[in-house]
Amino acid sequence: MLSFFALICGLETWYRARATRVVAARLADAGFLVQSDPELLIRYTPGGRRLVPGAHVRILNHRLSRLDIEMRINSLGFRDKELPSRKSPEEFRVLVLGDSITWGDYLPAEAVYVERAERLLNSWTNGRPVELINAGVGDIGIREELQILKESGLATQPDLLVVSFYLNDSRPPWGFAGEFGRPGWLRRHSALATEVSRAFQLERWIKAQGEERFVWIYGLASGQWRKDPAALERLAWMARYDWGAAWQPESWKQVDVELARLRGLAQRHGFRVLIVAFPVRFQVEAEFLDDRPQKELANRARTNGFGFLNLLGLLRSHRGEAIFFDHCHPVASANAWIGEALAQCIRDDYLTTESKTR
């Protein structure tokens, strides 16, 4: 019995050292049985995932970066500081919508491209304040982003809206986290219990979703996509329920609907729109250029009167370096390059023209 108890304690210690856990910030250093609960940070609404307004948590040992991340959410549900209810006349506000790439829960807030761009812009504007507001939320698409804009984003009175578009944004959001259920006492306090329960439920969930959703992961091993355009095309087809959707013509129909909605909102509320195109890792690392999704998005941005910033060329210029944590989330150094590119675009195409019309 004692040996069994020692085994359980050993496994708990091992899993606790490796598991990603969300804990209340005030309890982060409280000891072995500190409660872990993702719902301290994320809530599920009829409109999709949202961040909990006013949350203050730490994400321990994040699964991507393996960092402990301080996470503060303001009263609007954004990973940002509290904003005055009315902006000053001279302030230029930029609301940044996006998914987990923009939210950046795997990096400190100051390392995410949104804050990097804000710091640069404020160093370039000769005293005119520029505020970039991070309204990103993980595991959402363009439809949910526009819902967030209507729910709380318009309250920020943006002069410019940045839509950070990733290649799966046309698909309805899906994800295992929302199916994991409300954790009971044992799962909140035991990393071992969480992992055992997750393994069983994940297997059941994959079967329910259909294993074809994940088959693209097994297509990576050969590496043929690096040199063969046809192999990348096949990989995109296998990933058609995720990032590969952007290679499928029918997936753009939903994007067209949402961009038309966005055009109407921009006209009614008086803000401009910039679309920023984020690539998948395989586009960046391939020895050839396949930018068909970016061309599709650029055409749609132009048709709707939106600005467009394509990050593929920038990231391909660094493709000999370690750029991604996984297939889409950029490391801190890549966030720095992206932040600089975004800041330059805003300064040259929006702040300059804004100052001429003031």
Secondary structure, DSSP 8 states (H G I E B T S, - for coil): -HHHHHHHHHHHHHHHHHS-EEEEGGGTTS-TT----GGGTEEEETTEEEE-TT-EEEEES-TTT---EEEE--TTS-SS----SS--TT-EEEEEE-SHHHH-TTS-GGGSHHHHHHHHHHHHSTT--EEEEE---SS--HHHHHHHHHHTGGGG--SEEEEEE-TTTTS----GGGGS----HHHHH-HHHHHHHHHHHHHHHHHHH-GGGTHHHHTSTT-GGGT-HHHHHHHHHHTTTTGGGGGSGGGHHHHHHHHHHHHHHHHHHT-EEEEEE---HHHHHSSS---HHHHHHHHHHHHTT-EEEE-HHHHHTTTTS--BSSSS-B-HHHHHHHHHHHHHHHIIIIIHHHHHH-
